């Protein structure tokens, strides 16, 4: 497929066509982005992809609009925006272009669609009220991208196009960071599952470095685990395990007598030489050596009253 032009509408922009452009310009870096409503541009052609304009959704003709009736819907009835349509048809190739391992493509594609693309689609179609974000409503990515549009009295006829092009690298940074993060979580999951197997019945999980671990612990059903230890630069960290992703509550907190202490005071309170720091909220502590952090972990397990 030789694509020479990526065509979306002119005028003010929204998150869906900006984010669509992030995907398409990565896959077709030599193509020219054209912002136009002229019929000669928004009519499908073999060498162009038309999106968020044209009032038609026809993947074979390479046109991906969602403003027509009936509008394109997911299997569950949720509406697509142009971003969802572009992600549906080009997302897997985009992930390959970002060097996501082939074995992880479907997992990352599905997770990004549900966690990143779908909210954008719903907001763009009015199927989700911005107010659901509460006091953070003005900080969502779609809103922040739209703040990059020209102000009302900036009358230069090129202002919208310039602002659109300025918004692209901003949007790209968030999309690619989200993809890297999801791919990294899958790599971490494999390492954590191996560590869980090695830990056996221990209440303490030792990892070779700091990494996301909660989802893998839940996947493994390792309910006996209470704390995680891992090297952190020249030190070692001891962390709690949150009960769920939407709560700060931990399976077990670090001892109350350690809270907010450092160095000699923490060594005295914990009885562990090499103890260096415990956060006042008792979710992380730091020790100078592996032996020291494992001893701190064992004492935290005892304090939590976990069965041997």
C-alpha positions in Angstrom: 0.0 0.0 0.0 1.5 3.3 -1.1 -0.1 6.1 0.8 0.8 9.6 -0.2 -1.7 11.7 1.7 -3.5 11.5 5.1 -6.6 13.6 4.9 -8.7 14.9 7.8 -10.9 17.9 8.1 -9.8 21.5 8.3 -10.8 24.0 11.0 -10.8 23.3 14.7 -9.6 19.9 15.9 -10.5 17.4 18.5 -8.5 14.6 20.2 -9.8 11.8 17.9 -8.3 13.0 14.6 -5.1 14.2 16.4 -4.6 10.8 17.9 -5.5 9.1 14.6 -2.8 11.2 13.0 -0.3 9.9 15.6 -0.9 6.4 14.4 -1.0 7.1 10.7 2.0 9.3 10.5 4.0 6.6 12.3 3.0 4.0 9.7 3.2 6.3 6.7 5.9 8.8 7.5 6.3 10.0 4.0 2.6 10.8 3.5 1.5 14.5 3.6 -1.1 15.4 6.2 -3.9 17.4 4.5 -6.6 19.2 6.4 -9.4 20.0 4.1 -13.2 19.7 3.6 -12.9 20.1 -0.1 -14.7 17.3 -1.9 -11.7 16.6 -4.2 -9.7 15.7 -1.1 -12.2 13.9 1.1 -13.3 11.6 -1.8 -11.6 8.2 -1.4 -8.6 7.4 -3.6 -6.1 4.5 -3.6 -3.2 6.7 -2.4 -5.0 8.4 0.5 -6.5 7.6 3.9 -9.5 9.9 4.8 -10.5 10.0 8.5 -12.9 12.0 10.7 -14.5 13.5 7.5 -16.3 12.3 4.5 -19.4 10.8 6.2 -18.6 7.2 5.4 -16.9 4.2 7.0 -15.5 1.9 4.3 -12.1 0.3 5.3 -11.6 -1.0 1.7 -11.9 2.5 0.4 -9.7 3.8 3.2 -12.3 6.2 4.6 -12.9 6.2 8.3 -15.6 8.7 9.4 -18.1 8.3 12.2 -20.4 11.3 11.9 -22.9 9.7 9.5 -26.0 7.7 10.3 -26.0 4.9 11.1 -22.7 5.5 12.9 -20.2 2.7 13.3 -20.5 0.8 16.7 -18.4 -1.7 18.6 -19.9 -5.1 19.2 -21.0 -3.9 22.6 -22.9 -1.0 21.1 -20.3 1.7 22.1 -19.7 4.3 19.4 -16.5 4.7 17.5 -14.8 8.0 16.8 -12.2 8.2 14.0 -9.5 7.2 16.6 -11.3 4.0 17.4 -11.8 3.1 13.7 -8.1 3.9 12.9 -7.0 1.9 15.9 -9.2 -1.1 14.9 -7.7 -1.3 11.4 -4.1 0.0 11.9 -3.4 -0.4 15.6 -1.7 -3.8 15.3 0.7 -2.6 12.6 1.3 0.5 14.8 2.4 -1.8 17.7 4.7 -3.7 15.4 6.2 -0.4 14.2 6.9 0.3 17.9 8.6 -3.1 18.2 6.0 -4.6 20.5 6.8 -8.4 20.5 4.4 -10.3 18.2 3.3 -12.5 21.1 2.0 -9.5 23.0 0.4 -7.6 20.1 -3.2 -8.8 20.8 -3.0 -8.2 24.5 -1.6 -4.7 24.1 -4.0 -3.9 21.3 -7.0 -4.9 23.3 -5.8 -3.3 26.5 -5.0 0.0 24.8 -8.3 0.0 23.0 -10.3 -0.4 26.3 -8.2 1.8 28.5 -7.2 4.6 26.1 -9.1 4.6 22.9 -12.6 3.8 24.1 -12.8 6.8 26.6 -11.7 9.1 23.7 -14.4 7.6 21.5 -17.1 8.0 24.1 -16.2 11.6 24.9 -16.1 12.5 21.3 -19.5 11.1 20.7 -21.1 12.5 23.8 -21.6 9.1 25.3 -19.5 10.0 28.3 -19.9 13.2 30.3 -16.6 15.0 31.0 -18.0 15.6 34.5 -17.4 12.0 35.5 -13.8 12.9 36.0 -14.9 15.2 38.8 -12.4 17.9 39.7 -10.0 16.4 37.2 -12.4 16.9 34.2 -10.2 19.7 32.8 -7.1 17.5 33.0 -8.2 14.6 30.7 -6.1 14.1 27.6 -8.9 15.1 25.1 -9.4 18.4 27.0 -5.7 19.2 27.2 -5.2 18.5 23.5 -8.0 20.9 22.7 -6.4 23.6 24.8 -3.8 23.7 22.1 -6.3 25.1 19.6 -5.9 28.8 18.7 -7.8 31.3 20.9 -11.0 32.8 19.4 -9.4 36.1 18.2 -6.3 34.5 16.5 -7.6 35.1 13.0 -4.6 34.0 10.9 -6.0 31.5 8.4 -3.1 29.1 9.0 -3.6 29.2 12.8 -5.7 26.0 13.0 -3.3 24.0 10.9 -0.2 25.2 12.8 -1.9 24.4 16.1 -2.8 20.9 14.8 0.8 20.2 13.8 2.0 21.5 17.2 -0.5 19.2 19.0 0.8 16.1 17.1 4.0 15.6 19.0 2.3 16.2 22.3 -0.3 13.5 21.6 2.4 11.2 20.2 4.3 11.4 23.5 1.3 10.2 25.5 0.3 7.5 23.1 3.7 6.0 22.8 4.3 6.3 26.5 1.1 4.4 27.2 2.1 1.7 24.7 5.6 1.3 26.1 4.0 1.1 29.6 1.6 -1.7 28.6 4.3 -3.7 26.8 6.6 -3.3 29.8 3.9 -4.6 32.2 3.7 -7.7 30.1 7.5 -8.2 30.3 7.3 -7.5 34.1 4.5 -10.0 34.5 6.6 -12.8 33.1 9.4 -12.0 35.5 7.1 -11.7 38.5 5.4 -15.0 37.8 8.9 -16.7 37.8 9.7 -15.0 41.1 6.5 -16.1 42.7 7.2 -19.7 41.7 10.7 -19.3 43.3 9.3 -17.7 46.5 7.1 -20.7 47.2 5.1 -20.2 50.4 7.1 -17.2 51.6 5.2 -14.1 52.5 8.0 -12.0 50.9 8.5 -11.8 47.1 12.0 -10.9 45.9 12.4 -9.3 42.5 15.6 -8.5 40.5 14.6 -4.8 40.1 11.7 -2.4 40.6 8.8 -3.3 38.3 5.0 -3.5 38.2 4.0 -6.6 40.2 0.4 -6.4 41.6 -1.4 -7.6 38.5 0.9 -10.7 38.2 0.4 -11.5 41.9 -3.3 -11.3 41.4 -3.1 -13.4 38.2 -1.1 -16.1 40.1 -3.5 -16.1 43.0 -0.6 -15.5 45.3 -2.8 -14.3 48.2 -0.1 -15.3 50.8 2.3 -12.6 49.6 2.4 -9.5 51.8 5.6 -7.6 50.9 8.0 -7.2 48.0 11.7 -6.5 48.1 14.1 -5.4 45.3 17.3 -3.6 44.7 17.0 0.2 44.2 20.3 1.7 43.1 22.8 1.3 45.9 20.0 0.4 48.4 17.2 -2.1 48.7 13.5 -1.3 48.9 10.7 -3.0 50.9 7.2 -2.3 49.6 3.7 -3.3 50.5 1.2 -4.8 48.1 -2.0 -2.9 47.4 -5.3 -4.8 47.7 -6.5 -3.3 44.4 -5.6 -0.9 41.7 -8.1 1.7 42.8 -7.2 1.7 46.5 -4.2 2.6 48.6 -5.1 0.0 51.2 -2.4 -2.6 51.5 -2.6 -6.3 52.4 -0.3 -5.5 55.3 1.3 -2.2 56.3 4.8 -1.9 57.6 5.1 -1.6 61.4 3.6 1.5 62.9 6.7 2.0 65.1 8.8 2.5 62.0 6.7 5.3 60.5 8.7 8.3 59.4 12.0 7.1 61.0 15.4 7.2 59.4 18.9 5.8 60.0 19.8 5.2 63.7 16.2 5.8 64.9 14.9 3.3 62.4 17.6 0.8 63.2 16.7 1.1 66.9 12.9 0.8 66.3 13.2 -2.1 63.9 16.2 -3.9 65.5 17.8 -4.2 62.0 21.3 -2.8 61.4 21.3 -1.1 58.0 17.7 0.1 58.1 17.7 3.5 56.5 14.2 4.9 56.0 10.5 4.2 56.4 7.8 6.4 54.8 5.4 7.9 57.2 2.5 6.2 55.3 4.2 2.8 55.9 4.1 1.6 52.3 7.9 1.6 51.6 11.1 1.2 53.6 14.7 1.3 52.5 17.7 -0.7 53.7 21.4 -0.6 52.9 21.8 -4.3 52.0 19.8 -7.3 50.8 20.3 -9.0 54.2 19.0 -6.0 56.0 15.9 -5.5 53.8 15.0 -9.2 54.1 15.3 -9.0 57.9 13.0 -6.0 57.8 10.6 -7.8 55.6 10.6 -10.8 58.0 9.9 -8.6 61.0 7.1 -6.8 59.1 5.5 -10.2 58.4 5.7 -11.2 62.1 4.2 -7.8 63.0 1.4 -8.4 60.6 0.6 -11.7 62.4 0.9 -13.8 59.2 1.0 -17.6 59.8 4.4 -19.2 59.2 
